[in-house]
Amino acid sequence: MAKITREEILKLARLSRLHLNEDEVQEFVDEIGKLIDYVKVLEDVDVSGLRPTYQVTGSENITRSDEIIDYKMNQEDLLKNLPDREGNLIKVKRMIG
């Protein structure tokens, strides 16, 4: 098992602002050591002949062409129904507190 020290766990706990008792410190030493061992196993896997997998669903990016749609309305017709406006801008209540 990869060795992570008690002091390293305490430093990580301090940086994470975690308060750990002695049992939890030892538990994390064991668990993180096992995680490091697993990562080392993954590092040793030969993937030289494999192509990268970007997604596995088979979905493709389907886009539509940009077309201008004329809704037969001008800006003034759209802005006249607003409850409050300032020039050509929509005026809303303050949203940040």
Phi and psi in radians as a Rosetta constraint file:
Dihedral C 1 N 2 CA 2 C 2 CIRCULARHARMONIC -1.117 0.35
Dihedral N 2 CA 2 C 2 N 3 CIRCULARHARMONIC 2.547 0.35
Dihedral C 2 N 3 CA 3 C 3 CIRCULARHARMONIC -1.743 0.35
Dihedral N 3 CA 3 C 3 N 4 CIRCULARHARMONIC 2.072 0.35
Dihedral C 3 N 4 CA 4 C 4 CIRCULARHARMONIC -2.077 0.35
Dihedral N 4 CA 4 C 4 N 5 CIRCULARHARMONIC 2.332 0.35
Dihedral C 4 N 5 CA 5 C 5 CIRCULARHARMONIC -1.503 0.35
Dihedral N 5 CA 5 C 5 N 6 CIRCULARHARMONIC 2.802 0.35
Dihedral C 5 N 6 CA 6 C 6 CIRCULARHARMONIC -1.035 0.35
Dihedral N 6 CA 6 C 6 N 7 CIRCULARHARMONIC -0.686 0.35
Dihedral C 6 N 7 CA 7 C 7 CIRCULARHARMONIC -1.131 0.35
Dihedral N 7 CA 7 C 7 N 8 CIRCULARHARMONIC -0.644 0.35
Dihedral C 7 N 8 CA 8 C 8 CIRCULARHARMONIC -1.165 0.35
Dihedral N 8 CA 8 C 8 N 9 CIRCULARHARMONIC -0.682 0.35
Dihedral C 8 N 9 CA 9 C 9 CIRCULARHARMONIC -1.129 0.35
Dihedral N 9 CA 9 C 9 N 10 CIRCULARHARMONIC -0.761 0.35
Dihedral C 9 N 10 CA 10 C 10 CIRCULARHARMONIC -1.104 0.35
Dihedral N 10 CA 10 C 10 N 11 CIRCULARHARMONIC -0.652 0.35
Dihedral C 10 N 11 CA 11 C 11 CIRCULARHARMONIC -1.159 0.35
Dihedral N 11 CA 11 C 11 N 12 CIRCULARHARMONIC -0.773 0.35
Dihedral C 11 N 12 CA 12 C 12 CIRCULARHARMONIC -1.070 0.35
Dihedral N 12 CA 12 C 12 N 13 CIRCULARHARMONIC -0.712 0.35
Dihedral C 12 N 13 CA 13 C 13 CIRCULARHARMONIC -1.102 0.35
Dihedral N 13 CA 13 C 13 N 14 CIRCULARHARMONIC -0.737 0.35
Dihedral C 13 N 14 CA 14 C 14 CIRCULARHARMONIC -1.120 0.35
Dihedral N 14 CA 14 C 14 N 15 CIRCULARHARMONIC -0.769 0.35
Dihedral C 14 N 15 CA 15 C 15 CIRCULARHARMONIC -1.131 0.35
Dihedral N 15 CA 15 C 15 N 16 CIRCULARHARMONIC -0.549 0.35
Dihedral C 15 N 16 CA 16 C 16 CIRCULARHARMONIC -1.556 0.35
Dihedral N 16 CA 16 C 16 N 17 CIRCULARHARMONIC -0.029 0.35
Dihedral C 16 N 17 CA 17 C 17 CIRCULARHARMONIC 1.018 0.35
Dihedral N 17 CA 17 C 17 N 18 CIRCULARHARMONIC 0.756 0.35
Dihedral C 17 N 18 CA 18 C 18 CIRCULARHARMONIC -1.814 0.35
Dihedral N 18 CA 18 C 18 N 19 CIRCULARHARMONIC 2.472 0.35
Dihedral C 18 N 19 CA 19 C 19 CIRCULARHARMONIC -1.858 0.35
Dihedral N 19 CA 19 C 19 N 20 CIRCULARHARMONIC 1.910 0.35
Dihedral C 19 N 20 CA 20 C 20 CIRCULARHARMONIC -1.945 0.35
Dihedral N 20 CA 20 C 20 N 21 CIRCULARHARMONIC 2.459 0.35
Dihedral C 20 N 21 CA 21 C 21 CIRCULARHARMONIC -1.548 0.35
Dihedral N 21 CA 21 C 21 N 22 CIRCULARHARMONIC 3.076 0.35
Dihedral C 21 N 22 CA 22 C 22 CIRCULARHARMONIC -1.077 0.35
Dihedral N 22 CA 22 C 22 N 23 CIRCULARHARMONIC -0.648 0.35
Dihedral C 22 N 23 CA 23 C 23 CIRCULARHARMONIC -1.129 0.35
Dihedral N 23 CA 23 C 23 N 24 CIRCULARHARMONIC -0.723 0.35
Dihedral C 23 N 24 CA 24 C 24 CIRCULARHARMONIC -1.176 0.35
Dihedral N 24 CA 24 C 24 N 25 CIRCULARHARMONIC -0.655 0.35
Dihedral C 24 N 25 CA 25 C 25 CIRCULARHARMONIC -1.071 0.35
Dihedral N 25 CA 25 C 25 N 26 CIRCULARHARMONIC -0.833 0.35
Dihedral C 25 N 26 CA 26 C 26 CIRCULARHARMONIC -1.133 0.35
Dihedral N 26 CA 26 C 26 N 27 CIRCULARHARMONIC -0.650 0.35
Dihedral C 26 N 27 CA 27 C 27 CIRCULARHARMONIC -1.087 0.35
Dihedral N 27 CA 27 C 27 N 28 CIRCULARHARMONIC -0.754 0.35
Dihedral C 27 N 28 CA 28 C 28 CIRCULARHARMONIC -1.204 0.35
Dihedral N 28 CA 28 C 28 N 29 CIRCULARHARMONIC -0.612 0.35
Dihedral C 28 N 29 CA 29 C 29 CIRCULARHARMONIC -1.025 0.35
Dihedral N 29 CA 29 C 29 N 30 CIRCULARHARMONIC -0.806 0.35
Dihedral C 29 N 30 CA 30 C 30 CIRCULARHARMONIC -1.173 0.35
Dihedral N 30 CA 30 C 30 N 31 CIRCULARHARMONIC -0.841 0.35
Dihedral C 30 N 31 CA 31 C 31 CIRCULARHARMONIC -1.147 0.35
Dihedral N 31 CA 31 C 31 N 32 CIRCULARHARMONIC -0.798 0.35
Dihedral C 31 N 32 CA 32 C 32 CIRCULARHARMONIC -1.192 0.35
Dihedral N 32 CA 32 C 32 N 33 CIRCULARHARMONIC -0.590 0.35
Dihedral C 32 N 33 CA 33 C 33 CIRCULARHARMONIC -1.068 0.35
Dihedral N 33 CA 33 C 33 N 34 CIRCULARHARMONIC -0.728 0.35
Dihedral C 33 N 34 CA 34 C 34 CIRCULARHARMONIC -1.141 0.35
Dihedral N 34 CA 34 C 34 N 35 CIRCULARHARMONIC -0.678 0.35
Dihedral C 34 N 35 CA 35 C 35 CIRCULARHARMONIC -1.107 0.35
Dihedral N 35 CA 35 C 35 N 36 CIRCULARHARMONIC -0.738 0.35
Dihedral C 35 N 36 CA 36 C 36 CIRCULARHARMONIC -1.115 0.35
Dihedral N 36 CA 36 C 36 N 37 CIRCULARHARMONIC -0.701 0.35
Dihedral C 36 N 37 CA 37 C 37 CIRCULARHARMONIC -1.053 0.35
Dihedral N 37 CA 37 C 37 N 38 CIRCULARHARMONIC -0.746 0.35
Dihedral C 37 N 38 CA 38 C 38 CIRCULARHARMONIC -1.126 0.35
Dihedral N 38 CA 38 C 38 N 39 CIRCULARHARMONIC -0.714 0.35
Dihedral C 38 N 39 CA 39 C 39 CIRCULARHARMONIC -1.105 0.35
Dihedral N 39 CA 39 C 39 N 40 CIRCULARHARMONIC -0.656 0.35
Dihedral C 39 N 40 CA 40 C 40 CIRCULARHARMONIC -1.120 0.35
Dihedral N 40 CA 40 C 40 N 41 CIRCULARHARMONIC -0.651 0.35
Dihedral C 40 N 41 CA 41 C 41 CIRCULARHARMONIC -1.093 0.35
Dihedral N 41 CA 41 C 41 N 42 CIRCULARHARMONIC -0.760 0.35
Dihedral C 41 N 42 CA 42 C 42 CIRCULARHARMONIC -1.130 0.35
Dihedral N 42 CA 42 C 42 N 43 CIRCULARHARMONIC -0.619 0.35
Dihedral C 42 N 43 CA 43 C 43 CIRCULARHARMONIC -1.117 0.35
Dihedral N 43 CA 43 C 43 N 44 CIRCULARHARMONIC -0.503 0.35
Dihedral C 43 N 44 CA 44 C 44 CIRCULARHARMONIC -1.485 0.35
Dihedral N 44 CA 44 C 44 N 45 CIRCULARHARMONIC -0.128 0.35
Dihedral C 44 N 45 CA 45 C 45 CIRCULARHARMONIC -1.248 0.35
Dihedral N 45 CA 45 C 45 N 46 CIRCULARHARMONIC 2.325 0.35
Dihedral C 45 N 46 CA 46 C 46 CIRCULARHARMONIC -1.470 0.35
Dihedral N 46 CA 46 C 46 N 47 CIRCULARHARMONIC 1.954 0.35
Dihedral C 46 N 47 CA 47 C 47 CIRCULARHARMONIC -2.056 0.35
Dihedral N 47 CA 47 C 47 N 48 CIRCULARHARMONIC 0.373 0.35
Dihedral C 47 N 48 CA 48 C 48 CIRCULARHARMONIC -1.114 0.35
Dihedral N 48 CA 48 C 48 N 49 CIRCULARHARMONIC -0.535 0.35
Dihedral C 48 N 49 CA 49 C 49 CIRCULARHARMONIC -1.653 0.35
Dihedral N 49 CA 49 C 49 N 50 CIRCULARHARMONIC 0.086 0.35
Dihedral C 49 N 50 CA 50 C 50 CIRCULARHARMONIC -1.723 0.35
Dihedral N 50 CA 50 C 50 N 51 CIRCULARHARMONIC 2.498 0.35
Dihedral C 50 N 51 CA 51 C 51 CIRCULARHARMONIC -1.487 0.35
Dihedral N 51 CA 51 C 51 N 52 CIRCULARHARMONIC 2.607 0.35
Dihedral C 51 N 52 CA 52 C 52 CIRCULARHARMONIC -1.102 0.35
Dihedral N 52 CA 52 C 52 N 53 CIRCULARHARMONIC 2.502 0.35
Dihedral C 52 N 53 CA 53 C 53 CIRCULARHARMONIC -1.806 0.35
Dihedral N 53 CA 53 C 53 N 54 CIRCULARHARMONIC 2.014 0.35
Dihedral C 53 N 54 CA 54 C 54 CIRCULARHARMONIC -1.633 0.35
Dihedral N 54 CA 54 C 54 N 55 CIRCULARHARMONIC -0.530 0.35
Dihedral C 54 N 55 CA 55 C 55 CIRCULARHARMONIC -2.822 0.35
Dihedral N 55 CA 55 C 55 N 56 CIRCULARHARMONIC 2.768 0.35
Dihedral C 55 N 56 CA 56 C 56 CIRCULARHARMONIC -2.104 0.35
Dihedral N 56 CA 56 C 56 N 57 CIRCULARHARMONIC 0.040 0.35
Dihedral C 56 N 57 CA 57 C 57 CIRCULARHARMONIC -1.535 0.35
Dihedral N 57 CA 57 C 57 N 58 CIRCULARHARMONIC -0.303 0.35
Dihedral C 57 N 58 CA 58 C 58 CIRCULARHARMONIC 1.478 0.35
Dihedral N 58 CA 58 C 58 N 59 CIRCULARHARMONIC 0.018 0.35
Dihedral C 58 N 59 CA 59 C 59 CIRCULARHARMONIC -1.191 0.35
Dihedral N 59 CA 59 C 59 N 60 CIRCULARHARMONIC 2.567 0.35
Dihedral C 59 N 60 CA 60 C 60 CIRCULARHARMONIC -2.093 0.35
Dihedral N 60 CA 60 C 60 N 61 CIRCULARHARMONIC 2.691 0.35
Dihedral C 60 N 61 CA 61 C 61 CIRCULARHARMONIC -1.353 0.35
Dihedral N 61 CA 61 C 61 N 62 CIRCULARHARMONIC 1.881 0.35
Dihedral C 61 N 62 CA 62 C 62 CIRCULARHARMONIC -1.843 0.35
Dihedral N 62 CA 62 C 62 N 63 CIRCULARHARMONIC 2.099 0.35
Dihedral C 62 N 63 CA 63 C 63 CIRCULARHARMONIC -2.097 0.35
Dihedral N 63 CA 63 C 63 N 64 CIRCULARHARMONIC 2.732 0.35
Dihedral C 63 N 64 CA 64 C 64 CIRCULARHARMONIC -1.803 0.35
Dihedral N 64 CA 64 C 64 N 65 CIRCULARHARMONIC 2.758 0.35
Dihedral C 64 N 65 CA 65 C 65 CIRCULARHARMONIC -1.317 0.35
Dihedral N 65 CA 65 C 65 N 66 CIRCULARHARMONIC 2.575 0.35
Dihedral C 65 N 66 CA 66 C 66 CIRCULARHARMONIC -1.315 0.35
Dihedral N 66 CA 66 C 66 N 67 CIRCULARHARMONIC 2.111 0.35
Dihedral C 66 N 67 CA 67 C 67 CIRCULARHARMONIC -2.260 0.35
Dihedral N 67 CA 67 C 67 N 68 CIRCULARHARMONIC 2.418 0.35
Dihedral C 67 N 68 CA 68 C 68 CIRCULARHARMONIC -1.407 0.35
Dihedral N 68 CA 68 C 68 N 69 CIRCULARHARMONIC 2.192 0.35
Dihedral C 68 N 69 CA 69 C 69 CIRCULARHARMONIC -1.862 0.35
Dihedral N 69 CA 69 C 69 N 70 CIRCULARHARMONIC 2.170 0.35
Dihedral C 69 N 70 CA 70 C 70 CIRCULARHARMONIC -1.631 0.35
Dihedral N 70 CA 70 C 70 N 71 CIRCULARHARMONIC 1.909 0.35
Dihedral C 70 N 71 CA 71 C 71 CIRCULARHARMONIC -1.562 0.35
Dihedral N 71 CA 71 C 71 N 72 CIRCULARHARMONIC 0.119 0.35
Dihedral C 71 N 72 CA 72 C 72 CIRCULARHARMONIC 1.037 0.35
Dihedral N 72 CA 72 C 72 N 73 CIRCULARHARMONIC 0.624 0.35
Dihedral C 72 N 73 CA 73 C 73 CIRCULARHARMONIC -2.289 0.35
Dihedral N 73 CA 73 C 73 N 74 CIRCULARHARMONIC 2.528 0.35
Dihedral C 73 N 74 CA 74 C 74 CIRCULARHARMONIC -1.838 0.35
Dihedral N 74 CA 74 C 74 N 75 CIRCULARHARMONIC 2.994 0.35
Dihedral C 74 N 75 CA 75 C 75 CIRCULARHARMONIC -1.048 0.35
Dihedral N 75 CA 75 C 75 N 76 CIRCULARHARMONIC -0.738 0.35
Dihedral C 75 N 76 CA 76 C 76 CIRCULARHARMONIC -1.109 0.35
Dihedral N 76 CA 76 C 76 N 77 CIRCULARHARMONIC -0.693 0.35
Dihedral C 76 N 77 CA 77 C 77 CIRCULARHARMONIC -1.089 0.35
Dihedral N 77 CA 77 C 77 N 78 CIRCULARHARMONIC -0.627 0.35
Dihedral C 77 N 78 CA 78 C 78 CIRCULARHARMONIC -1.303 0.35
Dihedral N 78 CA 78 C 78 N 79 CIRCULARHARMONIC -0.641 0.35
Dihedral C 78 N 79 CA 79 C 79 CIRCULARHARMONIC -1.417 0.35
Dihedral N 79 CA 79 C 79 N 80 CIRCULARHARMONIC -0.287 0.35
Dihedral C 79 N 80 CA 80 C 80 CIRCULARHARMONIC -1.230 0.35
Dihedral N 80 CA 80 C 80 N 81 CIRCULARHARMONIC -0.345 0.35
Dihedral C 80 N 81 CA 81 C 81 CIRCULARHARMONIC -1.634 0.35
Dihedral N 81 CA 81 C 81 N 82 CIRCULARHARMONIC 0.068 0.35
Dihedral C 81 N 82 CA 82 C 82 CIRCULARHARMONIC -1.265 0.35
Dihedral N 82 CA 82 C 82 N 83 CIRCULARHARMONIC 2.523 0.35
Dihedral C 82 N 83 CA 83 C 83 CIRCULARHARMONIC -1.184 0.35
Dihedral N 83 CA 83 C 83 N 84 CIRCULARHARMONIC -0.560 0.35
Dihedral C 83 N 84 CA 84 C 84 CIRCULARHARMONIC -2.668 0.35
Dihedral N 84 CA 84 C 84 N 85 CIRCULARHARMONIC 2.404 0.35
Dihedral C 84 N 85 CA 85 C 85 CIRCULARHARMONIC -2.609 0.35
Dihedral N 85 CA 85 C 85 N 86 CIRCULARHARMONIC 2.825 0.35
Dihedral C 85 N 86 CA 86 C 86 CIRCULARHARMONIC -2.329 0.35
Dihedral N 86 CA 86 C 86 N 87 CIRCULARHARMONIC 1.774 0.35
Dihedral C 86 N 87 CA 87 C 87 CIRCULARHARMONIC 1.171 0.35
Dihedral N 87 CA 87 C 87 N 88 CIRCULARHARMONIC -2.180 0.35
Dihedral C 87 N 88 CA 88 C 88 CIRCULARHARMONIC -1.720 0.35
Dihedral N 88 CA 88 C 88 N 89 CIRCULARHARMONIC 0.316 0.35
Dihedral C 88 N 89 CA 89 C 89 CIRCULARHARMONIC -1.898 0.35
Dihedral N 89 CA 89 C 89 N 90 CIRCULARHARMONIC 2.558 0.35
Dihedral C 89 N 90 CA 90 C 90 CIRCULARHARMONIC -1.466 0.35
Dihedral N 90 CA 90 C 90 N 91 CIRCULARHARMONIC 2.210 0.35
Dihedral C 90 N 91 CA 91 C 91 CIRCULARHARMONIC -1.747 0.35
Dihedral N 91 CA 91 C 91 N 92 CIRCULARHARMONIC 2.193 0.35
Dihedral C 91 N 92 CA 92 C 92 CIRCULARHARMONIC -2.196 0.35
Dihedral N 92 CA 92 C 92 N 93 CIRCULARHARMONIC 2.888 0.35
Dihedral C 92 N 93 CA 93 C 93 CIRCULARHARMONIC -1.211 0.35
Dihedral N 93 CA 93 C 93 N 94 CIRCULARHARMONIC 2.731 0.35
Dihedral C 93 N 94 CA 94 C 94 CIRCULARHARMONIC -1.044 0.35
Dihedral N 94 CA 94 C 94 N 95 CIRCULARHARMONIC 2.301 0.35
Dihedral C 94 N 95 CA 95 C 95 CIRCULARHARMONIC -1.884 0.35
Dihedral N 95 CA 95 C 95 N 96 CIRCULARHARMONIC -0.211 0.35
Dihedral C 95 N 96 CA 96 C 96 CIRCULARHARMONIC -1.836 0.35
Dihedral N 96 CA 96 C 96 N 97 CIRCULARHARMONIC 2.257 0.35
